[in-house]
Amino acid sequence: MRTLTVVCAAALLAGACTITTGDLETNNRFAFPNSNVEPLGFVSAEESKTEFFIPDGPDREMRNRVLQAALDQKQGDIMIDYKWTTMTTVYPLFITTTKLRIDGTAARMDVGGQDVTAPNYTIPAPAPAPVATPAKPKKK
């Protein structure tokens, strides 16, 4: 009987269910229109946490830490073309482990660096103002 209890307890502790979700995004913050965005290379970072009973999953602070850890690898300002992956594993006895991962391209953004006075850039001349013509008197 004791062996059966140990086997059942081991089976309960060994079983788990894993769920993986992901999001594809183009950039993590606004890229200004008059800026040069220079890709610096591929980066990835991850963080995990274990919670008991009612898990709240990855919060904003966790996402910011993972994002900043990825940007610090290449001294980037912005992430472009990147993917968030969240892997949640639920173990028996209400234990949940959440792993958050980011993979993408770190980039540097130089705001105001675009040369809009380049030779191939021309500003069109304004259209002439319309000229009003006097009305002709009607014949009686």
Order of alpha helices (4+ residues) and beta strands (2+ residues): alpha-beta-beta-alpha-beta-beta
